[in-house]
């Protein structure tokens, strides 16, 4: 027999007492699954037993249960069994499945409906399809609404009448998209939220979770693999859970069960594979297949993706940026510096929300390669003119800087820099496009070196570009990290390599181009943040 995945998660809140059929409803769900012909994996049983822990009064200990596990380990079946048990046996007026798209949510519902349709007991509670084709009917003559916006599974009669809402509406399993409007105004007994890592803000969570507050014995179950720095909701839930576990807090109503590899584990560690893949050896996932994937990821440029998807290890960025991480890392030189008396070229950029500004330099080294460095990074942008002004008399300071003066947050900074007596060279239009592509090529051709500064490394890791007509620009919206340090470095490199007679044509000259930026720079001009010099 091959190696098996770990049944117990790496971290979880301990139960208040021994979990038996008297102290957890999970055992009932496991038996219910057997009646449906489903033998759950050991980790799925563990999750149900611990997630459905009962208090002395018979109520659920947890109102929110979060399952963090690597992909393809059986979370969909866990949702299906839990939802079917809740609506057919334990009792529920409404079960809600929510995902990034209705089609994703409907996949879970389809699987549940198919199981119910072919179970002789559950089938009696489903409405008949008047257009059924008899023996050839995929759903055994059962019917459910499938129209856009109406897809659901509504029962014809109530298996547990006492749980119905005030209107005595028949039990229903409905769907929602994880958005600010998804699931609102619908009281829910069980909410199943898939891919929590894709909740980039609290809007969907705040729309769905409160719907369970007014129902007895309601629960919200969330499922996800590891996220990155953009996974706002999952990260907050995870960090809160870890603090409460460490503090021994037993009053929390949120459980976080994490089947994940240790953050420091090697990508090739078999124990890490087993910890993050609890269905390994019980499903089509094998130790050999995971190791093969790990080796492929390591030899390619997908280590971060594999760590997040298969090891459930949190990453700064999951989706690779435009610049391959391995190439960028290979350009590291902690001792890198400019050649004696080599001209210094400066690029400045302000983050799209105005919270931070970054000053980068580019200068040639003794070996002819370019030295790239972030020399200052600080909150807000009003500090920049004074910072530059204090260096006007220094021999290395060139007296001019490059900036994107239209279509970016730097537009508010440019006039302040000019008022300080510093010349601003506009980085726009074809010059911008050519230099974005040129900067990427310079990196791929290993024509520069850097000191491995975290602020620049993280930015590069998640920076992606996009096409705007015939030009390429850095995508300030869709980049997984703050692209501003990358832009500042790009501008500095452009200042160093541009022809002296470079002509600038604005990509934003068209009256129809929207250059409005919805932020107030004054709100973020705080002198108490870090300054790198």
N, C-alpha and C positions, 0 to 999 in steps of 0.2 A: 504493500500500500504506500502511496505517495505521502508527502508532507501535508499536514492539515493546517488550516487557518485557525487563528486564536478565537475561541468562543467568547472570552471576556474582553471588553474594551480596555484600552490603555489607561483611560481615566474615566471615572463616573462617581456620582454621589452614592455612598453606601446605603443599603436599605435600613430602615429603622428597626426591623426585627427579621427573623427568619422568614423567607418567602415560601409559602406553601399554598395549597389550593384555598386555604382559609384567609390568607393575607395578600393574595394577588389574583386578579382576574385573568392574568396571562395564561394560567393553566387551562382555563376554560376555552380560551381562543385556540390554544394548541389542539385541544380535543375537537373543537369545531372544525379546524383545518383538516384533521384526519377524516372526519365525516364527509368532507368535500373531496377526499382522495388526495390531499396535499400533505406531504411530509416536509415540514419546515426544516431549514438548516439549524444547527445548534445555536448559532449566534442570533438567528431570528427568534428562536424560543427564548433565549436569554433576554433579548430586547423587550419582548412582550411581557415576560414575567416581571422584569424590573420597571418597565414603563407603566404597567397597570397595577402597581403596588397600591394596596388599600390601607387606609387609616383605621383606627379603632371603630369609627362610626360607619365604616363601609364605603366612604367616599374615596375617590382617587387622591393619592398623595400629590400627583403631578397634574398641573393644568397645562403645562407646555413640556413636550418631550422632543429633544433634538437628537437625531441619529446622524453622526458623521462617519462615513465609511467610503472606501474607494469605489469607483464605478463598477458596474456589472456584477455586484455581489448579492443582488436579490432584494433591493429596497422596494422595487415595484410590487413584487409578490407580497412583501410585508404590508404595503399599503392596501393591496387588494384584500388580503385576508382580514386585516383589521377593520376595513370598511364594511365588508360583508358581515362579519360578526356583529359589528355595532348596529347595523340597520336591521338584520334579520333575527338576531338572538338576544343581545343585550337590550336593544331598543334605542331608536333614534328617530327624531322627527326629520332631521336633515344632516346629511354628510356632504361635505364640500371638498372637492379636489381642486387645487390651484397650482398652476405651473406658468412658465414663461409664455406659453401659447396655448390656445384652446385645444389644438391637436395633441399636444403633449399630455394635457390633463385628460383628454378623451381616450388616450391609449390605456390609461389605468382603468377608466370606467368600462371600456370595451372588454377588457380581460375579466373584470368582475362580473359584468353582465353575461358573458359567455358561460362562466362557471355556474352562475345562478340559474341560467336558462336550462342547463342540462342536469341540474340536481333535482331529483323528484320532489323533494320537500320545498326548496326555495322557489321552484317553478310555479307552485300553486299561488304564490303571492304576486306574480308578475302578470301584467295585462296581456291578453291575447292579441296577436296580430291578425286582423281580418284578411290580410293578403298573404297569409302564410302559404308556402308551397309544400306543406306536408313533410314527408320524409326528407326532402331535399333542403328544408329550411335550416340554415346554419344556426339559428337561435331557437330551435325547437318550438316554433310557433309563438315565441314571446316577442313583445314589442316594447320599444322605448323611443322617445323623441330624438331625432337626429338633426333637425334643422339648425342652421347657424344661429347661435345665441340661445337655442332652446335645448341643446343636447343635455340629456339627463337620464336617470333611471328612476321612474316614479312607480311605486308599488300600487297594485290594485286593491290590496287590503293590508291591514297593519298586523305584523307578526306580534308586536307588543303594544296593544292599544293604549296602555296607560302612559306611554311616553309621548303621545302626540301633543302638538301645540294646542293653544286655546281654540283655534279654528278647526281643529280635528282634521287638518289636511293630511293626506296620505304621505307616508315617509318617502323622501326623495333624496337621491344622490345627484347633486348638481355640480357644475363646473364653473370656474372663474379664471380669469387671467390675473397674474400677480401685478396689479396696477393700483393706483389710488382709488379707483372705482370698483375694483374686483371684490365681489362678495358682500358689498355694503347692504345694509337693511335686511339681511337675512340671518335670523337666529340659527346658530349651528351647534349641533351636539358634538361633531367631530370634524375638524378641519385638517386636511392633509396637504401640506405645502412642500412641493418638490423644488429641488435646486435652490436652496436658501442662499447659496453663495452668490447668486445672480441678483439678489436684492441689494442694489447699490445705494438705496436710501430707505427711509422708514415708511414711505407712503403705502406700499402694498401691505406691509405688516400691520400698520395702523388701520388699514381698511378692513382686514380680515379677522385679526385676533380678537378685537372687541366684540365680534358677533357671537362669540362663545360665552360671554360673561353671564348672560341671562338664562342659560340653560343648565339644569341640574346635571351633574356628572359630565360636564363638557370637557373636551381636551383638544389641544392643538398639537399635532405631530409634524415636525419639520424634518426634511431629509436633504442631505447634501454631501458632497465630498469637499475637500479642502478648498479654501478660497485664496484670494490675494488681498492687497491693501484696499482694493475697491469694494470688497465684500463687507459693507458696513454693518448690516444686521447680524450676519453669522459671526463676524469677529466680535461684536459686542456681546452676544449671547455666550460665546465661547469664553471670552476673558472673564465675564461675570461668573460663569460656572466654575472656572478654575479657582478664582478668588474664594468663592464660597466653599468649595471642597477643601482648599487649604486652611480656611478659617474654621472648618468643622460646623458650618452653618446647616442646621437641619430644618429650618423654617421656610426655605425657598420653595417655590412652587414650580420651578423650572429644572428639568433633568437634562443633562448633556452627556450622551454616551459616545465616546470617541474611539472608533477603531482606526487608529492612525499610527504610523511609524514614529519613533522618536525623532525629533527635529534634527538631531545630529547623526542619524543613521545613514550609512552608506547606501547609495542607490542599488548596490549589488548585495546587500545584506539579506540573506534568506529569512532571518528572524523578523526583519522589518516588513518583508513581503507578507509573512504570515499574520503579523499584527494588523496590517491595514486591509487584508483580504480574507476575512473570516470564512468565506465560502470556498476558499481554496481547498481542493481535495474532496469537496462535497459536490462540486458543480463541474462545469467544463473548464474552469480556471484551475490550472495546475502550477506547481512550483516551477516546473520547466518552462512553461509558457510565460510566466511573469519574469523569470530570469532572462529569457530571450528578449522580451520587450525592453527590459532594463539595459541590456547590452546595446541594443539598437539605439535607444535614446541617448546613451552615453557616447556612442561613436558619432551620432549625428548632432543636431543642435536642439534637442527637445528634452533636455534634462529637467528643466523647470516644469514642463508639461507633464512628464512622467511622474515626477515627485508629487504633484498636486493630484493627478488623476488616479494613479496606481498605488502611491504610498500615503496619500492623504496628508501630505506635509504642506504646510502653508508656505506660499511663495510671495515675494514682492510683486511679481508679475507672472501670470500663467501663459498668456498669449505672447509668443516671441515678438520682439520689436523688429524694426526694419534692419537694425544692425545686429548681426549674430553675436550672442554673448561671448562665445569662445573667441571670436576674432578680437572683440574689444578687450577681453582679458589678456590676450596674447600681446597687446600693445602696452601693457603696464611696465613702467620703469619708475620705481620709487625715487630714483636719483635724477630723474629727467629735469633739465633746466635749459634756459636759452644760452646761446653762445655769447661770449663777451661782446658787448656793444651791439648785439643783434637788435634790430628794431622790434618794438613791441606793438602789437595790434590788438585793439580792444573791441569786444562785442558786448552789448548789453541787452537784456530782455527782461520783461515783466511778466509774471505768471498771468494767465487769462483772468483769474479772479482778483488780481491786484494785490494778493497777499504777500508775495515775495518778489524780489528783484535779484538778478544775478549778473555779475561782471566777470567776463572770461577774457583770457589773453591767448594769442597765438604768436609764437616767435620761433625762429630757426635755431636748431641745436648745432653743435660742432660737426655732427655727422650729416647735416643737411636735412634731417627729418624735422617735422614740425612739433614743437612742444605746445600742448594744449592744457590749460589749467583754469579752474574757477578760482579767482582771487578774492572775491567778495560775494557774500550771499546774506541777505537780511530782509526782515519783514518790511512791507510797504515799498515805496519808491522815492519818497521825498528826501531820503538820506543820500541818494546817489549824486546829485549835483555838488553837495558839500564834500563828499568823499573824493570826487574827481578834482574839485577845486583845490583841495589840500595837496594834491600831487602835481599840479600844473608846473611847479618850479623844478620838479625832479627830472633828472636827465633822461630817464627811461620813458617818461610820459610823452606820448606823441601829440597831444593836444586835440585829437579828434577820436570819435568813437562811431561805431556802426550800430544802427538800430532800425527796427521795423516801425516806421512812423505812421503807417495807416493800417487799419484792419486788425489792430492788436492793442492790448492794454498799454503798450509802450508809447502810444500816441499822447497820453497825458504827461509822460515824463519828458519827451523830446524838447518841448519849449523851455522847460526848467533847466535842462542841461545847456541849451544854447544861451539862456540868460546868464549862466555861470561862466560864459566865455569859452565854452567847449564846442568845437565844430561837430555837427551831427551829419554823418554820411548815411543817406537813406538806403535801407536794404529792402528793395521792392521789386515787383514785376519779374522780368526775365533774369535780372541779376539774382533775385531770390531763388527762382526755380533752378537756374544753372548751378548755383552754389550748393543747394540742397543735394542735388545729384552728385556734384563734384565732391562734397564733403563725405558722402557715403562711399564714393569710389576711393577717395583718399584713405579711408579707414580700411576698406576691403583690400586695398593694395599695400596696406601697412606702411603708409607714408607719414604717420605721426606717432607720438608717444604721449602718455598721460601718467599721472601719479596715483591712479586708482582712488580718486576721491569718492566717498560714498554718495555725495549729493549728485555727482555727475554719472556715476555708475548706475544708480537707480533710474535716473532719467533716461539714459541711453537704453536701458533694458526694456523699457515699455514704450519708447518713442516710435510712432508709425507716421508715415507720410500719406498724403492723398493728392489726387489730381484736382486741379481747379482750372477747367478749360485746358489750355495747352501747357500749363505749368505745374510743377510739383511743390508742395509746401508741407511743413510739418503739421500734423493734425492735432490741434490743441484740445479738441473735444474728445476724440476717440482713443488717444494715446492712454495707455493704462497707468502711466505715471505723469508727473508734472514735466512736460516737455521743455519748459523754459530754460533750464541749464543747458540742454542740448542745443537749443536755438542760439543761446548766447555764445556757446563754443563754435557753432557753425558760422555765426556772423564774424567772430574773431578770425577764424580761418579764412573766410571770404575777404575780410579787410587785408589780410596778409597776401592773398594770391590774386586779387583783382587788378586789372590794368589801371594805370593812373588816370586814363581818360575814359573810364567806364561811364557809359550813358545810362541813365535810369529811366525806365518806363514803368509807371505804376500799374500794378495788376488791379488796382482798386479805383482807377480813374473813372470808370463807368458809373454814371449816376445811379444805376440800378443796383450797384453792389452795396450790400448792407454792411457798414462798418461799425454799427452800433454795438457797444459792449455794456452789458447790464451789470455794472458794479460801481461801487463808490470807493475810489482809492483811498480817500481820507480815513475810511473805517479801518484800514489795515496798515496805516503808516505808524507802526509801533516801534519805538526805539529800544525796546527791551529784548529784542530777539537776537539770535546769534549773528555775529559778524565774523566772516573768515577773511583774514588778511595774510 
